Amino acid sequence: MQYRFVYGLWVFIGYSCLGAHFVLFPTVIMKLFGLRSGAQLASLIYVAIGLQSIFSVIATYFLLQTFGVKVYDMMMYLATAMTLVSFALLTVFKETKIQRLSELKESLIDDT
């Protein structure tokens, strides 16, 4: 009972971050890939997120039957590892605006 406020605060912060993801994601894609390609990519990403959610429910059902509640620990470790991989990719690659394939080729040639 004494940690009720802290729990509510963490839930609020979590949902705030989730909402920020859906607001910032299309903007960043449009900035990097341009208006036309960015809109197409953003819509594909949202479809992929929906399909991944359906697959996740099915995979969790079968993993729970196979491994029991230990699967929650495995999924937490997997999510942590993927977050670290994302962070590593974020620090390695630089942000460049790409609108045409020719620009991509030029940027690859300039970087080498």
N, C-alpha and C positions, 0 to 999 in steps of 0.2 A: 504494500500500500504506500510506503514512503517514497518509492521511486516512480510513482505514477506520472508526475510532471516530467521527469527526465525521459521516460518512455514516450510520452506524447510529443516532447520536443524532438526526439530522434525521428519519430514517424513523420512529423511535419517537415523536418530537414530532408528526409529521404524523398518525400513526395515533391518537394520543391526542386530537388535535383532532377527528378524524373521529368517534371514539367519543363525544366530548362532544356533538357535534351531535345525534346520535340520542338522547341522554339528555335534553338540555335542550329540544329542539324541542317535544315534546308537552307538557311542563310549562308552557312559555311560552304555547302556544296555549290550553291549558286555563285558565290564569290570565286571559288576555285575553277569551276568548269563552265562558267557563263550561264546566261539565262536559259537558253534552249537545252543544252546538255544537262545543266543542273536540275531542271525540272524533271527530266526523264530519269536521271539517276536517283533523285529523291523519291520519286514514286516507286521505282524498283526496290529501293531499300526498305520502304514501308511495307511493300508486299512480302519481301523476304523476312521481315520481322514477324509478320503475322504467321507465315508458314513455319518459321522457327518455333514460335510459341506452341503451335499444334504439335510439332515433332517433339518438343520438350515435354509436353504432357504425356505423350505415348512412351517416350524413353524413360521418364521417371516412373511410370507405372511398372514397366518391365524390370527396371533396375531395382525398384523396391522389392519386387518378388524375388529377385536373385540375391541381392546383398543385404536386404533389410534396411534398418535405419542408418547403417554405416554409409549408405549412398549419399546422405546429406553432407557428411564430412568430405567425401570424394568430390561432390559438386562444389563445395566451398573452396577446396584446394584448386580445382580446375578454374573456377571463376577468378581466384587470386592470380593464378599463373597467366591467364589471358589478359588480365588487367596489367600485369607487369610487361607482357609482350607488347601490348598497346602503348604503354609508356615508353618502352624502348624504341618502338617504331616512330613515335612522336618526336623523340629527341634526335633520332638519326636523320630523318628526312626533312627537307626544308619545304616550306609552303610556297608553291608557285602557281600562278594562274595559267590554266591550260584551256584554250578554246578550240584549237585546231591541232590535227595530228602533226602538221609541219612544225608547229611551235614546240610540240613535245619532242620531236626528233632533234630540233635545234638545241633545246635545253639539255638533252642527254649528251649531245656532242660537246656543248660548252662545259659541262661538268667534268668531262674526262680529261 
